[in-house]
Amino acid sequence: MNLIIAAIVGILAIVILIAVVKLHPFLSLLLGSFVMAVCAGVPYDEAIDSFTSGAGSTFSGVGLLIAFGAIIGTILFSSGGADVIVDTIMDKTPLQRLPWAMALIAFIVGIPMFFEVGVVILIPVVLFAARRAKAPVMLIAIPALAGLSTLHAFVPPHPGPLAAIDAIGANLGVTLGLGLLVAIPTVIISGPLLGRLMARWVPIMAPENQAEQDAPQSKENRPSFAQAICVILFPVVLMLAASIVDLTGLNDTTQWGRALAFIGEPLTALFLTAVLAMIVLGFMQHATRDAVNGMVGKSFGTVAGIILIVAAGGGFKQTLVDSGISDVIAQSITESALNPLFAGWLVAVLIRLATGSATVATVTAAGIMVPLTTGMDPAHLSLLVLAIGAGSVFFSHLNDAGFWLVKEYFGMTVGRRSKPGR
């Protein structure tokens, strides 16, 4: 019982520090881990040891992947590759199909890009499309947001799924494949179909004073649609191929199978994709070496905070494990006869509602669920990752930065459907 109380105190400390004190999630997780360890009976001068160990191992397993993912996304955006994808699909889409086209654009762009970056890229397109169609902005916006949010929750190399995969020990390729299968119907239902209802509920039009963002480069220097899509899909193909080889046992029996397994390893696949992006979207578009290096350097600043939060989540997880708290929680869940998938989803939902952070919810819930993964087959481990990811994006509200980002872009207010005159 003391360990359960320690876990509750630790999680409450994190929730209060993030939601009330407004302390950065990295520092909140660090302090919450310390409080939890001390409450669990760990001497105060040793209470931080598990945190540092877990943070270090999580960074080595996940932090580098996030960094490579940031490089790919930044180069795709800075080179104009993202604009090419958007323009190509928009030019071939009749006005009545714009919601579906926007969901497809968000799905494609959302594979390598983080949610906030995708929002910044797509919102001007959403506003332009809504004005061109003279349609309520929610009709176009909801499909875009659904695509970005769904990919953020389910599909690596986004930080949440990567952190959960690392903590639980799931197969990345299997999780990627299942994540894409789950994401497609999820985007359809929560995007174009739900957008019709939301457009009637919040019937605002696109603000007239919003100017379109200039393309990063002139059209002559932009990559082709095929080049941009190739970079996005390259890591997906490599990791899925490695998973097929691994599941069939060919990685142990053939040289080509072994080679595919190597290049399909997450770190190798994303490194190769980052190099491919530098070549195809950089040097082949006549960018100088300094310009390409500038894109790479710029990418690190966008994910430094995310990497620290994910590492801190790994430290919190290790504190749960070393103190024995996670075993007690797992035993309690087992005795309550809750399905592990539902339990993982529920834990992520509660932490998401309290902290407003999908990443914090994912890494914390994954750490809590680790003891329940013993004996699970690869498919169930991947489904647990997806269940936690689904819970991590449950009900964005006032304590979520994404809530305020979307609200301001579309000119909405918290208590009213739209601003006066719109």
Solvent accessible surface area in square Angstrom, and as a share of the most:
residue,aa,sasa,rsa
1,M,170,0.76
2,N,116,0.60
3,L,48,0.24
4,I,41,0.21
5,I,86,0.44
6,A,1,0.00
7,A,4,0.03
8,I,92,0.47
9,V,52,0.30
10,G,0,0.00
11,I,41,0.21
12,L,94,0.47
13,A,21,0.16
14,I,7,0.03
15,V,25,0.15
16,I,86,0.43
17,L,33,0.17
18,I,19,0.09
19,A,28,0.21
20,V,106,0.61
21,V,85,0.49
22,K,147,0.62
23,L,51,0.26
24,H,86,0.38
25,P,26,0.16
26,F,51,0.21
27,L,76,0.38
28,S,0,0.00
29,L,0,0.00
30,L,45,0.23
31,L,81,0.40
32,G,0,0.00
33,S,0,0.00
34,F,72,0.30
35,V,52,0.30
36,M,0,0.00
37,A,2,0.02
38,V,60,0.35
39,C,63,0.38
40,A,23,0.18
41,G,62,0.60
42,V,41,0.24
43,P,71,0.45
44,Y,165,0.63
45,D,101,0.52
46,E,90,0.40
47,A,1,0.01
48,I,60,0.30
49,D,81,0.42
50,S,22,0.14
51,F,10,0.04
52,T,80,0.47
53,S,67,0.44
54,G,0,0.00
55,A,17,0.14
56,G,42,0.40
57,S,63,0.40
58,T,8,0.04
59,F,91,0.38
60,S,72,0.47
61,G,30,0.28
62,V,1,0.00
63,G,2,0.02
64,L,72,0.36
65,L,13,0.06
66,I,0,0.00
67,A,17,0.13
68,F,41,0.17
69,G,1,0.01
70,A,6,0.04
71,I,11,0.06
72,I,3,0.01
73,G,5,0.05
74,T,15,0.09
75,I,0,0.00
76,L,0,0.00
77,F,57,0.24
78,S,23,0.15
79,S,1,0.00
80,G,0,0.00
81,G,0,0.00
82,A,0,0.00
83,D,33,0.17
84,V,17,0.10
85,I,0,0.00
86,V,4,0.02
87,D,56,0.29
88,T,35,0.21
89,I,21,0.11
90,M,11,0.05
91,D,113,0.58
92,K,160,0.68
93,T,21,0.12
94,P,69,0.43
95,L,86,0.43
96,Q,137,0.61
97,R,135,0.49
98,L,0,0.00
99,P,14,0.09
100,W,87,0.30
101,A,7,0.06
102,M,0,0.00
103,A,8,0.06
104,L,90,0.45
105,I,0,0.00
106,A,0,0.00
107,F,32,0.13
108,I,26,0.13
109,V,0,0.00
110,G,1,0.01
111,I,8,0.04
112,P,9,0.06
113,M,3,0.01
114,F,11,0.04
115,F,33,0.14
116,E,89,0.40
117,V,43,0.25
118,G,0,0.00
119,V,0,0.00
120,V,52,0.30
121,I,12,0.06
122,L,1,0.00
123,I,3,0.02
124,P,16,0.10
125,V,28,0.16
126,V,0,0.00
127,L,4,0.02
128,F,88,0.37
129,A,0,0.00
130,A,1,0.01
131,R,57,0.21
132,R,98,0.36
133,A,27,0.21
134,K,171,0.72
135,A,13,0.10
136,P,39,0.24
137,V,0,0.00
138,M,8,0.03
139,L,40,0.20
140,I,1,0.01
141,A,0,0.00
142,I,25,0.13
143,P,0,0.00
144,A,1,0.01
145,L,26,0.13
146,A,11,0.08
147,G,0,0.00
148,L,3,0.01
149,S,34,0.22
150,T,9,0.05
151,L,0,0.00
152,H,27,0.12
153,A,3,0.03
154,F,15,0.06
155,V,0,0.00
156,P,1,0.01
157,P,8,0.05
158,H,2,0.01
159,P,1,0.01
160,G,4,0.04
161,P,3,0.02
162,L,4,0.02
163,A,5,0.04
164,A,0,0.00
165,I,13,0.06
166,D,64,0.33
167,A,21,0.17
168,I,13,0.06
169,G,55,0.53
170,A,11,0.09
171,N,44,0.22
172,L,18,0.09
173,G,5,0.05
174,V,22,0.12
175,T,0,0.00
176,L,0,0.00
177,G,19,0.18
178,L,47,0.24
179,G,0,0.00
180,L,29,0.14
181,L,119,0.59
182,V,54,0.31
183,A,0,0.00
184,I,87,0.44
185,P,65,0.41
186,T,46,0.27
187,V,6,0.04
188,I,65,0.33
189,I,112,0.57
190,S,36,0.23
191,G,0,0.00
192,P,2,0.01
193,L,80,0.40
194,L,71,0.35
195,G,0,0.00
196,R,133,0.49
197,L,95,0.47
198,M,38,0.17
199,A,8,0.06
200,R,171,0.63
201,W,141,0.49
202,V,18,0.11
203,P,73,0.46
204,I,3,0.01
205,M,85,0.38
206,A,6,0.05
207,P,7,0.04
208,E,149,0.67
209,N,123,0.63
210,Q,63,0.28
211,A,88,0.68
212,E,72,0.32
213,Q,96,0.43
214,D,135,0.70
215,A,41,0.32
216,P,55,0.35
217,Q,53,0.24
218,S,59,0.38
219,K,154,0.65
220,E,147,0.66
221,N,64,0.33
222,R,31,0.11
223,P,5,0.03
224,S,54,0.35
225,F,71,0.29
226,A,72,0.56
227,Q,43,0.19
228,A,0,0.00
229,I,31,0.15
230,C,63,0.38
231,V,0,0.00
232,I,0,0.00
233,L,74,0.37
234,F,63,0.26
235,P,7,0.04
236,V,11,0.06
237,V,89,0.51
238,L,16,0.08
239,M,4,0.02
240,L,55,0.27
241,A,27,0.21
242,A,12,0.09
243,S,9,0.06
244,I,111,0.56
245,V,6,0.03
246,D,65,0.34
247,L,113,0.56
248,T,85,0.50
249,G,28,0.27
250,L,60,0.30
251,N,36,0.18
252,D,125,0.65
253,T,105,0.61
254,T,42,0.24
255,Q,140,0.62
256,W,141,0.49
257,G,0,0.00
258,R,157,0.57
259,A,55,0.42
260,L,51,0.25
261,A,20,0.16
262,F,129,0.54
263,I,52,0.26
264,G,4,0.04
265,E,91,0.41
266,P,29,0.18
267,L,82,0.41
268,T,23,0.13
269,A,0,0.00
270,L,3,0.01
271,F,97,0.41
272,L,60,0.30
273,T,0,0.00
274,A,4,0.03
275,V,54,0.31
276,L,41,0.20
277,A,0,0.00
278,M,47,0.21
279,I,80,0.40
280,V,16,0.09
281,L,1,0.00
282,G,0,0.00
283,F,87,0.36
284,M,106,0.48
285,Q,19,0.08
286,H,159,0.71
287,A,18,0.14
288,T,88,0.51
289,R,177,0.65
290,D,111,0.57
291,A,45,0.35
292,V,1,0.00
293,N,79,0.41
294,G,42,0.41
295,M,18,0.08
296,V,24,0.14
297,G,42,0.40
298,K,122,0.51
299,S,0,0.00
300,F,91,0.38
301,G,63,0.61
302,T,72,0.42
303,V,1,0.00
304,A,51,0.40
305,G,30,0.28
306,I,38,0.20
307,I,24,0.12
308,L,84,0.42
309,I,22,0.11
310,V,2,0.01
311,A,9,0.07
312,A,0,0.00
313,G,0,0.00
314,G,6,0.05
315,G,0,0.00
316,F,0,0.00
317,K,29,0.12
318,Q,39,0.18
319,T,2,0.01
320,L,0,0.00
321,V,55,0.32
322,D,84,0.43
323,S,22,0.14
324,G,19,0.19
325,I,0,0.00
326,S,1,0.01
327,D,83,0.43
328,V,39,0.22
329,I,24,0.12
330,A,6,0.05
331,Q,107,0.48
332,S,52,0.33
333,I,20,0.10
334,T,85,0.50
335,E,128,0.57
336,S,65,0.42
337,A,92,0.71
338,L,67,0.33
339,N,84,0.43
340,P,43,0.27
341,L,51,0.25
342,F,92,0.38
343,A,2,0.01
344,G,0,0.00
345,W,76,0.27
346,L,57,0.29
347,V,27,0.15
348,A,0,0.00
349,V,8,0.04
350,L,104,0.52
351,I,11,0.05
352,R,16,0.06
353,L,59,0.29
354,A,29,0.23
355,T,3,0.02
356,G,6,0.05
357,S,23,0.15
358,A,13,0.10
359,T,16,0.10
360,V,1,0.00
361,A,0,0.00
362,T,3,0.02
363,V,6,0.04
364,T,3,0.02
365,A,0,0.00
366,A,0,0.00
367,G,0,0.00
368,I,6,0.03
369,M,0,0.00
370,V,37,0.22
371,P,33,0.21
372,L,29,0.15
373,T,18,0.11
374,T,124,0.72
375,G,82,0.79
376,M,41,0.18
377,D,66,0.34
378,P,67,0.42
379,A,46,0.36
380,H,86,0.39
381,L,22,0.11
382,S,0,0.00
383,L,62,0.31
384,L,0,0.00
385,V,2,0.01
386,L,8,0.04
387,A,18,0.14
388,I,0,0.00
389,G,2,0.02
390,A,33,0.25
391,G,0,0.00
392,S,2,0.01
393,V,44,0.25
394,F,85,0.36
395,F,131,0.55
396,S,50,0.32
397,H,49,0.22
398,L,95,0.47
399,N,40,0.20
400,D,18,0.10
401,A,81,0.63
402,G,13,0.13
403,F,54,0.23
404,W,99,0.35
405,L,52,0.26
406,V,21,0.12
407,K,29,0.12
408,E,105,0.47
409,Y,51,0.19
410,F,1,0.01
411,G,4,0.04
412,M,32,0.14
413,T,44,0.25
414,V,82,0.47
415,G,75,0.72
416,R,150,0.55
417,R,136,0.50
418,S,22,0.14
419,K,70,0.30
420,P,102,0.64
421,G,88,0.84
422,R,109,0.40
